[in-house]
Amino acid sequence: MDAQDAMLTARRALMGLGHLQTSGAADADHPLEEHEAAAGADRGTLDVRIVAIFAIAAGALLCGLPPLFLRAFQSPDAPFARIARAFAGGIILALALVHIIPEAVMELSEIVDFPIGGVAVLVGILALVIMDSSLTALWAPKDYKEQLRAGVASGSGSSGGGAATVKALRSACGHGHSHGSSGGGGGGKPQAAAAAAAHQRELHAHAGGDAHTHADDQGSHDHGHSHHSNHHNDSGDDAAEKGAVSAKDLISAAEEGAAAHAPHTHSCTSSLTAQRWLGSAGALGNVKQRVTAYTMELGCIFHSIIIGVGVGVITSERQLVIVLMVALIVHQGLEGMSLGTVLALTHFRLAKKVAMVVLYSLTTSAGIAIGIAASATYDHDGVTSKAVQGTLNGVSGGMLLYISMYQLIAEEFSREDLVVKARLRLGMIGGLLMGAACMCVLAIWS
């Protein structure tokens, strides 16, 4: 066997697509010798496959568990943790596009003259979109849903969706607002940016008439405003409602856009910023983290079982099994680290996080054991075998593609602070490229 055939066989074996094939001429001319050679090769690779069961599981555990215990991975805003999540996104993205999807497309294209491989990938993406949306709606807190319903119900009229958005944000952040109107000023919906600028001009123009009270209670900033105009003099309200400044820019812009910039008093009782409320620190953000963790676990498990079966059925070429074992130790280790960085941000109990990493780590080993048991009767060229393995690869590849692009990369790189934090942005870009490069290099052997 030349080097090119060995490389192709290694790639097929990793995806669970078969083991080394001998030439048809050799089978016809020397059937007895070939049978004896195959039996000897099987005895020669069995011990390596058994070692691979434990070595690959150990590699996944050693890389997947540390993020659960290191504090640097557990803060959604820590620079190191954000770079690590960008690195994980690059790993999962390259895993889907370089390792899984091409093999699924290639194998399924041999069965039928139709791009069924692309359909399998599409099914994986759509399945995860539906699962993501449904689980988020199912697990969202009841009070959060009630606040959103109340905001939508009161969002009719001239300010429509803007009022609904403001009300939902205000309720979830603990904002209480009272608004007055001057004369007949009830209509009109100025743009949020223009309203915010007008609001700033009003603050400067009425500097002498503004009353501000600040109180600091365990990191919260209580901020009270009272705005006076020629038509409104609220001299009896000498102490405005108190609260912590939170989501100031978002709430102010939406408020001005929806209420035509009327004079108002407001209070805020949440200490979160707008970005963090919309992201990982809010009630819905916690649900999103749970959904991401479960879906990523599911996609990684499917992929790992298929990989294990592919290694377990290799009954010849001892050197090939050794190369695959080493490559898979790194492969599964990087994938396990990606899963660990996602689990570190969830509010699961530590025992549950560890159990999820352990379950993922054992799936490749379980696949190898299944492959060893089925190697005697496994038909790698059968239509059923190719159809099942290609379909599972396509679906899992689509799931991992969705997870990497939407739940990891887009989530991290859409955060607004990257606009002003150039060093962090460059670090995350470097982490993303490094993760993708690692998996691309591994594709040389696996």
C-alpha positions in Angstrom: 0.0 0.0 0.0 1.4 3.4 -1.0 1.3 6.5 1.2 -1.7 8.0 -0.6 -3.8 4.9 0.0 -2.8 4.8 3.6 -3.8 8.4 4.1 -7.2 7.8 2.5 -7.8 4.8 4.6 -6.9 6.7 7.8 -9.4 9.4 6.9 -12.1 6.9 6.2 -11.4 4.9 9.3 -11.7 8.0 11.5 -15.2 8.7 10.3 -16.2 5.1 10.8 -16.2 4.3 7.1 -14.2 1.1 7.0 -10.9 -0.5 7.4 -8.0 -1.3 5.2 -8.9 -3.0 1.9 -6.7 -5.6 0.2 -6.6 -5.7 -3.6 -9.1 -7.8 -5.4 -6.5 -9.6 -7.4 -4.7 -10.8 -4.3 -8.0 -12.0 -2.8 -8.7 -14.0 -6.0 -5.2 -15.5 -6.4 -4.3 -16.3 -2.8 -7.5 -16.5 -0.7 -6.0 -18.8 2.0 -2.9 -16.7 2.5 -5.0 -13.5 2.6 -7.3 -15.0 5.3 -4.3 -16.1 7.4 -2.7 -12.7 7.0 -5.9 -10.9 8.0 -6.2 -13.1 11.1 -2.6 -12.3 12.1 -3.2 -8.6 11.5 -6.3 -8.7 13.6 -4.3 -10.2 16.5 -1.7 -7.6 15.9 -4.0 -4.6 16.1 -6.4 -5.8 18.9 -4.0 -4.7 21.7 -3.6 -1.3 20.1 -7.3 -0.8 19.8 -7.8 -1.7 23.4 -5.1 0.8 24.5 -6.9 3.4 22.3 -10.0 2.9 24.4 -8.3 4.1 27.5 -5.9 6.6 26.0 -8.5 8.6 24.0 -10.8 8.7 27.1 -7.9 9.9 29.3 -7.0 12.7 26.7 -10.6 13.9 26.6 -10.9 14.0 30.4 -7.5 15.7 30.9 -8.5 18.5 28.6 -12.2 18.7 29.4 -12.2 18.8 33.2 -9.8 21.7 34.0 -12.1 24.5 32.7 -14.7 23.3 35.2 -12.3 24.0 38.1 -10.3 27.0 37.0 -11.8 30.3 37.9 -10.4 32.0 34.8 -12.9 30.0 32.7 -16.0 30.7 34.8 -16.4 34.4 34.3 -18.2 35.5 31.2 -16.3 38.8 31.0 -12.8 37.6 31.9 -10.4 38.2 28.9 -8.8 34.7 29.2 -12.2 33.0 29.3 -13.4 34.9 26.2 -10.3 34.1 24.3 -10.7 30.4 25.3 -14.3 30.4 24.1 -13.2 31.9 20.7 -10.6 29.2 20.5 -13.3 26.6 21.2 -15.5 28.1 18.5 -12.6 27.8 16.0 -12.1 24.1 17.0 -15.8 23.2 16.6 -16.1 25.1 13.3 -13.1 23.4 11.7 -14.2 20.1 13.1 -17.6 20.4 11.3 -16.3 21.9 8.0 -13.0 20.0 7.6 -13.4 16.6 9.3 -17.1 15.7 9.4 -19.1 17.3 6.6 -16.8 16.5 3.7 -16.7 12.8 4.6 -20.5 12.7 5.0 -21.0 14.3 1.6 -18.4 12.0 -0.1 -19.9 8.8 1.4 -23.6 9.6 0.7 -22.8 10.7 -2.9 -21.7 7.1 -3.6 -25.1 5.8 -2.8 -27.4 8.0 -4.8 -27.0 10.7 -7.5 -28.4 13.4 -5.4 -26.7 15.9 -2.9 -28.1 13.9 0.0 -25.0 14.8 2.1 -26.0 18.4 2.0 -29.5 17.5 3.0 -28.2 15.6 6.0 -26.2 18.7 7.1 -29.3 20.9 6.5 -31.4 18.5 8.7 -28.8 18.9 11.5 -28.9 22.7 11.3 -32.7 22.9 11.2 -33.0 20.4 14.0 -30.8 22.4 16.2 -32.6 25.7 15.3 -35.9 24.1 16.3 -34.4 22.6 19.4 -32.7 25.8 20.5 -35.9 27.9 20.1 -38.2 25.3 21.7 -36.0 24.6 24.7 -35.4 28.3 25.3 -39.2 29.0 25.3 -39.8 25.9 27.5 -37.1 26.7 30.1 -37.6 30.5 30.3 -38.6 31.6 33.8 -42.4 32.1 34.2 -42.1 35.6 35.6 -39.9 36.6 32.6 -42.6 35.3 30.2 -45.3 37.2 32.1 -43.3 40.4 31.8 -42.8 39.9 28.1 -46.5 39.2 27.6 -47.5 42.3 29.6 -45.1 44.3 27.4 -46.5 42.9 24.2 -50.1 43.4 25.4 -49.5 47.1 26.2 -47.4 47.7 23.1 -50.4 48.7 20.8 -50.9 52.2 19.6 -48.7 54.8 18.1 -45.5 53.7 19.8 -46.2 50.0 19.2 -43.2 47.8 19.4 -41.0 50.5 21.0 -43.3 50.8 24.0 -43.4 47.0 24.4 -39.7 46.7 24.2 -39.2 49.5 26.8 -41.8 47.9 29.1 -40.2 44.5 28.9 -36.7 45.8 29.5 -38.0 48.0 32.3 -39.8 45.2 34.1 -37.0 42.7 33.8 -34.4 45.2 35.0 -36.6 46.5 37.8 -37.2 50.0 36.2 -40.1 52.1 37.3 -40.8 55.1 35.2 -43.4 57.9 35.4 -43.9 60.1 32.4 -45.6 63.5 32.0 -46.6 65.1 28.8 -46.6 68.8 28.0 -49.6 70.4 26.2 -50.6 68.2 23.4 -47.3 66.5 22.8 -48.4 62.9 22.4 -47.5 61.8 18.9 -44.3 61.4 17.0 -41.5 58.7 17.2 -38.1 60.3 16.8 -35.1 58.1 16.1 -33.4 56.6 19.2 -30.0 58.2 18.4 -31.5 61.7 17.9 -33.6 61.4 21.0 -30.6 60.4 23.0 -28.7 63.4 21.8 -31.7 65.7 22.5 -31.8 64.1 26.0 -28.2 65.1 26.6 -28.8 68.7 25.4 -31.8 68.8 27.8 -29.6 67.8 30.6 -27.1 70.6 29.9 -29.9 73.1 29.4 -31.6 72.2 32.6 -28.5 71.7 34.7 -29.7 74.2 37.3 -33.1 72.5 37.6 -31.9 68.9 37.8 -31.6 67.1 41.1 -29.3 64.1 41.4 -29.0 61.8 44.3 -26.4 59.1 44.4 -26.0 56.2 46.9 -23.6 53.3 46.7 -24.9 50.1 48.3 -22.6 47.1 47.7 -21.6 48.0 44.2 -25.0 49.3 43.1 -25.3 53.0 42.1 -28.6 54.6 43.1 -29.4 57.4 40.7 -32.4 59.7 40.9 -33.3 62.3 38.3 -36.0 64.9 38.3 -36.5 67.0 35.2 -38.4 70.3 35.3 -39.8 72.3 32.4 -41.8 75.6 32.2 -45.0 73.5 32.0 -44.2 71.1 34.8 -43.0 72.1 38.3 -42.9 69.1 40.7 -41.7 71.0 43.7 -43.3 68.4 46.1 -41.1 65.6 44.7 -37.9 66.7 46.4 -36.6 63.1 46.5 -36.8 61.2 43.2 -37.1 57.5 43.1 -33.8 55.7 43.8 -32.2 52.8 41.9 -29.0 51.5 40.4 -27.9 52.8 37.0 -28.3 49.9 34.6 -28.9 49.6 30.9 -28.9 53.4 30.9 -28.1 53.9 27.2 -30.4 51.2 26.0 -33.4 52.2 28.1 -33.0 55.9 27.5 -32.7 55.5 23.7 -35.7 53.2 23.5 -37.7 55.4 26.0 -37.1 58.5 23.9 -37.9 56.8 20.7 -41.2 55.4 22.0 -42.5 58.3 24.1 -41.6 61.4 22.0 -39.0 62.6 24.5 -41.4 63.6 27.3 -40.1 64.9 30.7 -39.9 62.0 33.1 -38.6 60.6 36.3 -37.2 57.0 36.5 -35.6 54.6 38.8 -33.4 51.6 38.1 -32.9 48.7 40.6 -30.6 46.5 38.6 -26.8 46.8 38.6 -26.3 45.0 35.3 -25.2 46.7 32.1 -27.4 46.5 29.1 -25.0 44.1 27.3 -24.8 41.7 30.2 -28.5 41.7 30.8 -29.1 40.8 27.2 -26.2 38.3 27.4 -24.9 35.9 29.9 -26.1 37.6 33.1 -29.8 37.8 32.5 -32.4 35.2 33.2 -32.8 34.3 29.5 -29.0 34.3 29.2 -28.8 31.5 31.8 -31.3 29.5 29.7 -29.3 30.0 26.6 -26.2 28.7 28.3 -28.1 25.5 29.3 -29.4 25.0 25.8 -25.9 25.5 24.3 -24.4 23.0 26.8 -27.0 20.3 26.1 -26.9 20.7 22.3 -23.1 20.8 22.1 -23.0 17.6 24.3 -25.4 15.9 21.9 -23.5 16.9 18.8 -20.2 15.8 20.2 -21.5 12.5 21.4 -22.9 11.6 18.0 -19.6 12.4 16.3 -17.5 10.6 18.9 -19.4 7.4 18.7 -19.0 7.3 14.9 -15.3 8.0 15.3 -14.9 5.2 17.8 -16.6 2.6 15.6 -14.4 3.6 12.7 -11.2 2.9 14.8 -12.6 -0.3 16.3 -13.2 -2.0 13.0 -9.7 -1.6 11.7 -8.3 -5.1 11.6 -5.0 -4.5 9.8 -2.2 -2.0 9.6 -1.0 -1.7 13.2 0.9 1.5 12.3 -2.3 3.1 11.0 -4.1 2.4 14.3 -1.3 3.9 16.3 -1.3 7.1 14.1 -5.1 7.4 14.5 -4.9 6.8 18.2 -2.4 9.7 18.7 -4.4 12.0 16.4 -7.6 11.2 18.2 -6.1 11.8 21.7 -5.4 15.4 20.5 -8.7 15.6 18.5 -10.9 14.5 21.3 -8.9 16.5 23.9 -9.4 19.8 22.0 -13.1 19.0 21.5 -13.4 18.1 25.2 -11.8 21.4 26.2 -14.3 23.2 24.0 -17.2 21.5 25.8 -15.6 22.3 29.2 -15.4 26.0 28.4 -19.1 26.0 27.6 -20.1 24.0 30.7 -18.0 26.3 32.9 -20.4 29.2 32.3 -23.6 27.3 33.2 -25.2 27.2 36.6 -25.2 23.4 36.7 -24.0 21.7 39.8 -20.3 20.8 39.6 -21.1 17.1 39.8 -23.4 17.5 36.7 -20.8 19.3 34.8 -18.2 16.7 35.5 -20.7 13.9 34.6 -21.3 15.6 31.2 -17.6 15.8 30.4 -17.1 12.1 31.6 -20.0 11.0 29.4 -18.5 12.7 26.4 -15.1 11.3 27.1 -16.4 7.7 27.2 -18.4 7.8 24.0 -15.4 7.4 21.7 -14.2 4.5 23.8 -17.6 3.0 23.7 -17.6 3.3 19.9 -14.2 1.6 19.7 -15.6 -1.3 21.8 -18.6 -1.6 19.5 -16.3 -1.6 16.5 -14.1 -4.3 18.0 -17.2 -6.5 18.6 -18.6 -5.9 15.1 -15.3 -6.1 13.2 -15.7 -9.7 12.2 -19.0 -9.1 10.4 -18.7 -5.4 9.6 -19.2 -4.6 5.9 -17.6 -1.2 5.3 -18.7 -1.2 1.6 -22.3 -2.0 2.3 -24.9 0.5 1.2 -26.6 0.3 4.6 -23.3 1.0 6.5 -22.5 4.0 4.3 -26.0 5.4 4.5 -26.2 5.2 8.3 -22.7 6.5 9.0 -22.9 9.2 6.3 -26.3 10.4 7.6 -25.2 10.5 11.2 -22.0 12.3 10.2 -24.0 14.8 8.1 -26.5 15.5 10.9 -23.9 15.8 13.6 -21.8 18.1 11.3 -24.7 20.4 10.8 -25.4 20.5 14.5 -21.8 21.4 15.3 -21.7 24.0 12.5 -24.7 25.7 14.1 -23.2 25.5 17.5 -19.9 27.0 16.5 -21.3 29.8 14.3 -24.3 30.9 16.3 -23.9 29.8 19.9 -20.1 30.3 20.2 -18.5 32.6 17.6 -21.4 35.0 17.0 -22.3 35.2 20.7 -18.8 36.3 21.6 -17.8 38.5 18.7 -21.1 40.5 18.7 -20.4 41.9 22.2 -20.2 45.7 22.0 -17.1 46.2 24.2 -15.0 44.7 21.4 -15.5 48.0 19.5 -13.2 49.8 22.1 -11.1 46.9 23.4 -8.7 46.4 20.6 -6.3 44.1 22.5 -9.1 41.8 23.5 -10.5 41.8 20.0 -7.1 40.8 18.6 -6.7 38.1 21.2 -10.1 36.6 20.4 -9.4 36.7 16.7 -6.1 35.0 17.4 -7.8 32.3 19.5 -10.4 31.7 16.8 -7.7 31.3 14.1 -5.6 29.1 16.4 -8.4 26.7 17.2 -9.4 26.4 13.5 -5.7 25.9 12.5 -5.3 23.1 15.1 -8.1 21.0 13.7 -7.0 21.7 10.1 -3.5 20.4 10.9 -5.0 17.3 12.5 -6.8 16.6 9.2 -3.4 15.6 7.8 -3.5 12.4 9.9 -7.2 12.1 10.7 
